[in-house]
Amino acid sequence: MESNKASIEVKHLVKRVADATGELCILNGIDFTAQAGQTLAIVGASGSGKSTLLGILAGLDTPTEGRVLLDGVDLFALSEDGRAKFRKENLGFVFQSFQLLMHLNALENVMLPLELRGDKMARDKAEKMLKHVGLESRLRHYPKFLSGGEQQRVALARAFVTEPPLLFADEPTGSLDAATGEAIINLMFTLNRERGSTLVLVTHDLSIAAKCSRVLTISAGHLRSDTMNS
């Protein structure tokens, strides 16, 4: 992808898994399209399938049926190695539990995706991004010495430092108190506007969803509504 925006097409997505009763349908015929640069919230009750949907969109999970096209690239026509390469080059992901590497300091965590690309400017870019999220005094701190809000800022810096066309976030404020969570969300949307990436955000918080241009509501594996915010 040459630009830092990407469209998303989801076609008849189905996800079934075996359980004690035989088979459980987690997603059932999900269809939608998102324009490049759009901010999209996926909402629904716990167990509705929203995090599974996000994982499939990112190629971290595979569907039972259906297709996902990211800027025209058929994600599941790629091999597992091909999907990993695609993620490395095009995706940023922010997790509820931060997913920082505990043996690396803040700077090293943010440098990692750049180093995996062979970027010779990894240190400079990582330092600049950490300063941008207000952590210039925490570059050498390890995650265990950072607050939850600071860890999520490192996670955001890591997700945005490669300027990915696509950014996925799974309950990014779920582990934070209300005030810290609001600050993190505001920072994420600020970074997204600056970078122009397509943002897909899973949340149970309707006030966060309201900040997105569009909201998909998932219930029992079905897409129940698709609304645009003014």
C-alpha positions as CSV (number, residue, x, y, z in Angstrom):
1,M,0.0,0.0,0.0
2,E,1.5,3.3,-1.1
3,S,-0.8,5.7,0.8
4,N,-1.4,5.6,4.6
5,K,-5.1,5.0,4.1
6,A,-6.8,1.7,3.3
7,S,-10.3,0.5,2.6
8,I,-11.9,-2.6,4.2
9,E,-14.3,-5.0,2.6
10,V,-15.9,-7.8,4.6
11,K,-17.9,-10.4,2.6
12,H,-20.2,-13.0,4.3
13,L,-17.8,-13.6,7.2
14,V,-18.6,-16.7,9.3
15,K,-16.7,-18.0,12.3
16,R,-17.7,-21.4,13.9
17,V,-15.8,-23.3,16.6
18,A,-16.4,-26.6,18.2
19,D,-17.7,-26.6,21.8
20,A,-19.3,-29.1,24.2
21,T,-22.6,-29.0,22.4
22,G,-21.0,-29.6,19.0
23,E,-20.6,-26.2,17.2
24,L,-20.8,-22.6,18.2
25,C,-21.4,-19.9,15.6
26,I,-19.5,-16.8,16.8
27,L,-20.0,-14.7,13.6
28,N,-22.8,-15.3,11.2
29,G,-22.7,-13.7,7.7
30,I,-21.1,-10.3,8.5
31,D,-20.9,-7.9,5.5
32,F,-19.7,-4.3,5.4
33,T,-17.4,-1.9,3.6
34,A,-15.3,0.9,5.2
35,Q,-13.8,3.7,3.2
36,A,-10.1,4.6,3.4
37,G,-9.5,7.0,6.3
38,Q,-12.8,6.2,8.1
39,T,-13.0,5.8,11.9
40,L,-15.2,2.8,12.6
41,A,-16.4,1.6,16.1
42,I,-17.6,-2.0,16.6
43,V,-19.8,-2.3,19.7
44,G,-21.8,-5.0,21.3
45,A,-22.3,-6.9,24.6
46,S,-19.6,-9.3,25.9
47,G,-19.6,-12.4,23.8
48,S,-21.2,-10.8,20.8
49,G,-18.3,-11.6,18.6
50,K,-16.8,-8.1,18.2
51,S,-13.3,-9.0,19.3
52,T,-13.3,-12.1,17.1
53,L,-14.3,-9.9,14.2
54,L,-11.4,-7.5,14.9
55,G,-9.0,-10.4,15.1
56,I,-10.1,-11.7,11.7
57,L,-9.8,-8.3,10.2
58,A,-6.2,-8.2,11.4
59,G,-5.5,-11.7,10.1
60,L,-4.8,-12.8,13.7
61,D,-7.6,-15.3,13.4
62,T,-9.1,-17.1,10.4
63,P,-12.8,-17.3,9.3
64,T,-14.7,-20.4,8.6
65,E,-16.2,-18.8,5.6
66,G,-16.0,-15.4,3.9
67,R,-13.4,-12.9,2.7
68,V,-11.6,-9.9,4.0
69,L,-10.1,-7.5,1.5
70,L,-7.8,-4.8,2.9
71,D,-7.3,-2.2,0.2
72,G,-8.1,-4.9,-2.4
73,V,-5.7,-7.5,-0.9
74,D,-7.6,-10.7,-0.1
75,L,-6.2,-11.4,3.3
76,F,-7.0,-15.1,3.5
77,A,-5.8,-15.8,0.0
78,L,-2.3,-15.2,1.5
79,S,-0.3,-17.9,3.3
80,E,0.2,-17.5,7.1
81,D,3.6,-16.1,6.3
82,G,2.1,-13.8,3.8
83,R,-0.4,-12.5,6.3
84,A,2.3,-11.9,8.8
85,K,4.3,-9.9,6.2
86,F,1.1,-7.9,5.4
87,R,0.5,-7.1,9.1
88,K,4.1,-6.0,9.5
89,E,3.9,-3.6,6.6
90,N,0.4,-2.3,6.9
91,L,-1.2,-2.8,10.4
92,G,-0.9,-1.2,13.8
93,F,-2.7,-3.0,16.7
94,V,-3.5,-1.6,20.2
95,F,-4.5,-4.2,22.8
96,Q,-6.5,-3.8,26.0
97,S,-3.6,-5.5,28.0
98,F,-0.9,-3.3,26.2
99,Q,1.1,-6.4,25.1
100,L,4.4,-4.7,25.8
101,L,7.6,-6.8,26.0
102,M,8.6,-6.7,29.6
103,H,12.3,-7.2,29.0
104,L,12.4,-4.1,26.7
105,N,12.2,-0.5,27.9
106,A,9.8,2.0,26.4
107,L,12.1,3.1,23.6
108,E,13.0,-0.5,22.6
109,N,9.3,-1.5,22.5
110,V,8.6,1.3,20.1
111,M,11.7,0.6,18.0
112,L,10.8,-3.1,17.6
113,P,8.3,-2.8,14.6
114,L,10.7,-0.5,12.8
115,E,13.7,-2.8,13.4
116,L,11.7,-5.7,12.0
117,R,11.3,-3.7,8.8
118,G,15.1,-2.9,8.8
119,D,14.5,0.8,9.3
120,K,17.9,2.4,10.0
121,M,16.2,5.4,11.6
122,A,14.3,3.2,14.2
123,R,15.8,4.9,17.3
124,D,15.2,8.4,16.1
125,K,11.6,7.7,14.9
126,A,10.8,5.9,18.2
127,E,12.2,8.7,20.3
128,K,10.2,11.3,18.3
129,M,7.0,9.3,18.7
130,L,7.5,8.8,22.4
131,K,8.1,12.5,22.9
132,H,4.9,13.1,20.8
133,V,2.8,11.1,23.3
134,G,4.4,12.9,26.3
135,L,6.9,10.2,27.4
136,E,10.2,11.9,26.7
137,S,11.2,11.4,30.4
138,R,10.3,7.7,30.3
139,L,12.3,6.4,27.3
140,R,14.5,4.1,29.4
141,H,11.8,2.9,31.8
142,Y,10.7,-0.8,31.6
143,P,6.9,-1.5,31.6
144,K,6.8,-2.6,35.2
145,F,7.9,0.9,36.2
146,L,5.2,2.6,34.1
147,S,1.6,3.3,35.1
148,G,-1.2,1.8,33.1
149,G,-1.8,5.0,31.2
150,E,1.9,5.3,30.4
151,Q,2.1,1.7,29.2
152,Q,-0.9,2.4,26.9
153,R,0.9,5.5,25.5
154,V,3.9,3.3,24.7
155,A,1.5,0.9,23.0
156,L,0.0,3.7,21.0
157,A,3.4,5.0,20.0
158,R,4.4,1.5,18.9
159,A,1.2,1.1,16.8
160,F,1.6,4.5,15.1
161,V,5.4,4.7,14.7
162,T,5.3,2.9,11.4
163,E,2.5,5.1,10.1
164,P,0.3,2.1,9.2
165,P,-2.6,2.5,6.7
166,L,-4.7,0.4,9.1
167,L,-5.0,0.7,12.9
168,F,-7.0,-1.8,15.0
169,A,-7.7,-1.2,18.7
170,D,-9.4,-3.8,21.0
171,E,-10.9,-2.1,24.1
172,P,-7.8,0.2,24.4
173,T,-9.2,1.8,27.6
174,G,-10.5,-1.4,29.2
175,S,-7.6,-1.7,31.8
176,L,-7.6,2.1,32.6
177,D,-9.5,4.3,35.0
178,A,-12.0,6.7,33.4
179,A,-9.8,9.9,33.4
180,T,-6.8,8.1,32.0
181,G,-8.9,6.2,29.5
182,E,-10.4,9.5,28.2
183,A,-6.9,10.9,27.8
184,I,-5.7,7.8,25.9
185,I,-8.7,7.9,23.5
186,N,-8.2,11.6,22.8
187,L,-4.5,10.9,22.1
188,M,-5.4,8.0,19.8
189,F,-7.9,10.1,17.7
190,T,-5.3,12.9,17.6
191,L,-2.7,10.6,16.3
192,N,-5.1,9.1,13.8
193,R,-6.1,12.5,12.4
194,E,-2.4,13.4,12.0
195,R,-1.5,10.1,10.3
196,G,-4.7,9.7,8.3
197,S,-5.0,5.9,8.8
198,T,-8.2,3.9,8.8
199,L,-9.2,3.2,12.4
200,V,-11.3,0.2,13.6
201,L,-12.0,0.3,17.3
202,V,-13.8,-2.3,19.4
203,T,-15.4,-0.9,22.5
204,H,-18.2,-1.4,24.9
205,D,-18.2,2.4,25.7
206,L,-20.8,4.2,23.6
207,S,-19.2,7.6,24.4
208,I,-16.0,6.4,22.7
209,A,-18.0,4.9,19.8
210,A,-19.6,8.3,19.3
211,K,-16.2,9.8,18.5
212,C,-16.0,7.6,15.4
213,S,-17.6,8.5,12.1
214,R,-19.5,5.2,12.0
215,V,-20.7,2.5,14.4
216,L,-21.4,-1.2,13.7
217,T,-23.4,-3.0,16.4
218,I,-22.8,-6.7,16.7
219,S,-25.3,-9.0,18.6
220,A,-25.0,-12.8,18.9
221,G,-22.7,-12.9,15.9
222,H,-25.0,-10.8,13.6
223,L,-24.5,-7.3,12.3
224,R,-27.6,-5.6,13.8
225,S,-27.0,-2.0,12.8
226,D,-24.7,0.2,10.8
227,T,-25.0,3.9,11.6
228,M,-23.1,7.1,10.7
229,N,-22.3,9.7,13.3
230,S,-22.9,13.3,12.5
